[in-house]
Structures are given as structure tokens and as C-alpha cells.
Amino acid sequence: MEANIDSSTLEGLRAGLRGDAYVPGDEGYEEGRTAWNLNAHQAPALVVVAEGAADVVAAVLLAREEGLGVGVMATGHGVAAPSDGGVLVNTSRMRGVRVDPETRTARVEAGAKWADLVPEAAAHGLAGLQGSTSGVGIVGYTMGGGFGWLGRKYGFAADSVKEADVVTAEGELVKASAHENADLFWGLKGGGGTSGS
Ligand SMILES: Cc1cc2nc3c(=O)[nH]c(=O)nc-3n(C[C@H](O)[C@H](O)[C@H](O)COP(=O)(O)OP(=O)(O)OC[C@H]3O[C@@H](n4cnc5c(N)ncnc54)[C@H](O)[C@@H]3O)c2cc1C
């Protein structure tokens, strides 16, 4: 499938982004679409390299207006459905992590890898429920269940999730937890990728 996004739509998007938007032929497009798994070839019509939730909202809204599908990639370790002809939201620049030693919880941005969390948690004598490699994205890993070194004692990473900020398919930024948007929250905890971003 091929889709062309006209230049005024693209310029309008770019003007509102903190991150970048690339279409085929742009410098940055190749890097933006390339997955860690080099067997996964994706040919999106547009790559939005997001710097924050507002960029993700903008990408989803544009996709809706243009009638395009949306894919998400943090590291590309587990590309399931290539976003050919659609909008690929690349979250690899969103790598913030914050550990709260009081509640023994961490808040991570969409593109954070376990390698980002490990030292922050270790500084408080804590560890996350990571798997065999720290190069995997925390969100993608956890949305697929996430079973790692400490799994036999603490279970799936998904079972420890407290809440998530989610951009829905309608382009709304909502909270999901056991008390708010509980159905959505249920789906995030092991439902696999691309159930919101
Ligand atoms: C070398 C290696 C070792 C691994 N070891 C383990 C292990 O020990 N235990 C284990 O449980 N798994 C393991 N995995 C599997 C890994 O957890 C999955 O491949 C996981 O989906 C990778 O997530 P990612 O974000 O890094 O990859 P990505 O390919 O970027 O994302 C994976 C999926 O999640 C979706 N996704 C990512 N971020 C978001 C988001 N913010 N919103 C919506 N959807 C999103 C993507 O669309 C995609 O479908 C391993 C994988 C590899 C390659």
C-alpha cells in the first residue's frame, strides 16, 4: 500500500512537533523506520520520531485524518505488524525513567529500555522485572507479559503495572489503571503491542 501525505499537511505536523517527521526520501527516514531486528522491513508513509506524548497524539490524529494505520516502535526487537503505508510512531527518543524509592515504583517513558532503568533502580537497591537482555524496551516487553530473571518469584512484569498514560486510537491521552479505563488497562497487561501508545 502506498500513501502520499501532501506537503502542507506535513509542514503543519512538523510545526507542532517537538520531535521529527520523515517521509520516504528524507534524511532520517531510514534510521527512523529501521528496527533492531533487521529481518523486519517496514515501509511507512510517515515516521514520527516522538519526543513526548503530544507528538504521539499529533501522529495519531494525522493518521486518522489521512485514513492511515498506526504502528509503534521503541527498539524494533519485536516488530509484529509492519506499518507499511501507515504512520510509524518511533518512541526511541522517549527514554526518561524516574524511580520512586518510597513506593518502589518506576515511571518510564515509552521508549525507555531496561538499560535505562537498571542503574536508576540499583541506586536505591532496587531492580525491575527485566528479561534476558537490557536492550529491550520496557513498555513493549511488559505489554507482551514480560517474563525474566526474577519471574519465578515475582511473576510477569505486566502484573506489576500500576497505571499507564495511553494515547488511544482516537488520539486522546488518557490514564489507564485498575480504577480508570479498566478495560484498556486490562488489555495493556499482556495484550501485546500497539494497544494504544
Ligand atoms: C534478544 C531478545 C531477548 C528477549 N528476552 C526476553 C525475555 O527474557 N523475556 C520476555 O518476556 N521477552 C523477551 N524478549 C521479547 C521482547 O520482550 C519482545 O520482543 C518485546 O515486544 C520487545 O519490545 P520492544 O519495545 O523492545 O520492541 P518493539 O519492536 O519496539 O515493540 C514490540 C511490540 O510492542 C509494541 N509497542 C512498543 N512500544 C509501544 C507503545 N508505547 N505503545 C504501544 N505499543 C508499543 C510495538 O508496536 C510492537 O508490536 C526478547 C527479545 C529479544 C529480541
The ligand as an SDF file (V2000), in Angstrom:
LIG
                    3D

 53 58  0  0  0  0  0  0  0  0999 V2000
   17.3030  -10.7060   22.3070 C   0  0  0  0  0  0  0  0  0  0  0  0
   15.9020  -10.7320   22.8950 C   0  0  0  0  0  0  0  0  0  0  0  0
   15.7230  -11.1870   24.1900 C   0  0  0  0  0  0  0  0  0  0  0  0
   14.4470  -11.2330   24.7680 C   0  0  0  0  0  0  0  0  0  0  0  0
   14.2910  -11.7000   26.0430 N   0  0  0  0  0  0  0  0  0  0  0  0
   13.0470  -11.7400   26.5900 C   0  0  0  0  0  0  0  0  0  0  0  0
   12.8380  -12.2330   27.9360 C   0  0  0  0  0  0  0  0  0  0  0  0
   13.7670  -12.6590   28.6240 O   0  0  0  0  0  0  0  0  0  0  0  0
   11.5680  -12.2270   28.4240 N   0  0  0  0  0  0  0  0  0  0  0  0
   10.5000  -11.7690   27.6940 C   0  0  0  0  0  0  0  0  0  0  0  0
    9.3870  -11.7800   28.2120 O   0  0  0  0  0  0  0  0  0  0  0  0
   10.6630  -11.3150   26.4260 N   0  0  0  0  0  0  0  0  0  0  0  0
   11.9050  -11.3030   25.8580 C   0  0  0  0  0  0  0  0  0  0  0  0
   12.0620  -10.8550   24.5730 N   0  0  0  0  0  0  0  0  0  0  0  0
   10.8800  -10.4620   23.8060 C   0  0  0  0  0  0  0  0  0  0  0  0
   10.6490   -8.9640   23.9350 C   0  0  0  0  0  0  0  0  0  0  0  0
   10.2000   -8.6700   25.2330 O   0  0  0  0  0  0  0  0  0  0  0  0
    9.6000   -8.5490   22.9050 C   0  0  0  0  0  0  0  0  0  0  0  0
   10.1340   -8.7190   21.5950 O   0  0  0  0  0  0  0  0  0  0  0  0
    9.1530   -7.1190   23.1050 C   0  0  0  0  0  0  0  0  0  0  0  0
    7.9500   -6.9410   22.3900 O   0  0  0  0  0  0  0  0  0  0  0  0
   10.2000   -6.1170   22.6660 C   0  0  0  0  0  0  0  0  0  0  0  0
    9.7360   -4.8330   22.9660 O   0  0  0  0  0  0  0  0  0  0  0  0
   10.4580   -3.5590   22.3170 P   0  0  0  0  0  0  0  0  0  0  0  0
    9.6750   -2.3510   22.7360 O   0  0  0  0  0  0  0  0  0  0  0  0
   11.9140   -3.6070   22.6140 O   0  0  0  0  0  0  0  0  0  0  0  0
   10.3080   -3.8370   20.7480 O   0  0  0  0  0  0  0  0  0  0  0  0
    9.4170   -3.1130   19.6370 P   0  0  0  0  0  0  0  0  0  0  0  0
    9.5920   -3.9780   18.4160 O   0  0  0  0  0  0  0  0  0  0  0  0
    9.7760   -1.6980   19.5240 O   0  0  0  0  0  0  0  0  0  0  0  0
    7.9520   -3.2590   20.1810 O   0  0  0  0  0  0  0  0  0  0  0  0
    7.4030   -4.5710   20.3370 C   0  0  0  0  0  0  0  0  0  0  0  0
    5.8800   -4.5000   20.2070 C   0  0  0  0  0  0  0  0  0  0  0  0
    5.3630   -3.6380   21.2100 O   0  0  0  0  0  0  0  0  0  0  0  0
    4.6800   -2.5520   20.5930 C   0  0  0  0  0  0  0  0  0  0  0  0
    4.9740   -1.3420   21.3570 N   0  0  0  0  0  0  0  0  0  0  0  0
    6.1840   -0.8950   21.7920 C   0  0  0  0  0  0  0  0  0  0  0  0
    6.0420    0.2400   22.4730 N   0  0  0  0  0  0  0  0  0  0  0  0
    4.7060    0.5200   22.4540 C   0  0  0  0  0  0  0  0  0  0  0  0
    3.9200    1.5740   22.9810 C   0  0  0  0  0  0  0  0  0  0  0  0
    4.4710    2.5840   23.6810 N   0  0  0  0  0  0  0  0  0  0  0  0
    2.5910    1.5460   22.7470 N   0  0  0  0  0  0  0  0  0  0  0  0
    2.0140    0.5480   22.0570 C   0  0  0  0  0  0  0  0  0  0  0  0
    2.6950   -0.4850   21.5400 N   0  0  0  0  0  0  0  0  0  0  0  0
    4.0220   -0.4850   21.7370 C   0  0  0  0  0  0  0  0  0  0  0  0
    5.1880   -2.4790   19.1640 C   0  0  0  0  0  0  0  0  0  0  0  0
    4.2280   -1.9260   18.3130 O   0  0  0  0  0  0  0  0  0  0  0  0
    5.4510   -3.9360   18.8490 C   0  0  0  0  0  0  0  0  0  0  0  0
    4.2610   -4.5920   18.4620 O   0  0  0  0  0  0  0  0  0  0  0  0
   13.3220  -10.8120   23.9910 C   0  0  0  0  0  0  0  0  0  0  0  0
   13.5090  -10.3430   22.6810 C   0  0  0  0  0  0  0  0  0  0  0  0
   14.7750  -10.3110   22.1250 C   0  0  0  0  0  0  0  0  0  0  0  0
   14.9360   -9.8350   20.7060 C   0  0  0  0  0  0  0  0  0  0  0  0
  1  2  1  0
  2  3  1  0
  2 52  2  0
  3  4  2  0
  4  5  1  0
  4 50  1  0
  5  6  2  0
  6  7  1  0
  6 13  1  0
  7  8  2  0
  7  9  1  0
  9 10  1  0
 10 11  2  0
 10 12  1  0
 12 13  2  0
 13 14  1  0
 14 15  1  0
 14 50  1  0
 15 16  1  0
 16 17  1  0
 16 18  1  0
 18 19  1  0
 18 20  1  0
 20 21  1  0
 20 22  1  0
 22 23  1  0
 23 24  1  0
 24 25  2  0
 24 26  1  0
 24 27  1  0
 27 28  1  0
 28 29  2  0
 28 30  1  0
 28 31  1  0
 31 32  1  0
 32 33  1  0
 33 34  1  0
 33 48  1  0
 34 35  1  0
 35 36  1  0
 35 46  1  0
 36 37  1  0
 36 45  1  0
 37 38  2  0
 38 39  1  0
 39 40  1  0
 39 45  2  0
 40 41  1  0
 40 42  2  0
 42 43  1  0
 43 44  2  0
 44 45  1  0
 46 47  1  0
 46 48  1  0
 48 49  1  0
 50 51  2  0
 51 52  1  0
 52 53  1  0
M  END
$$$$
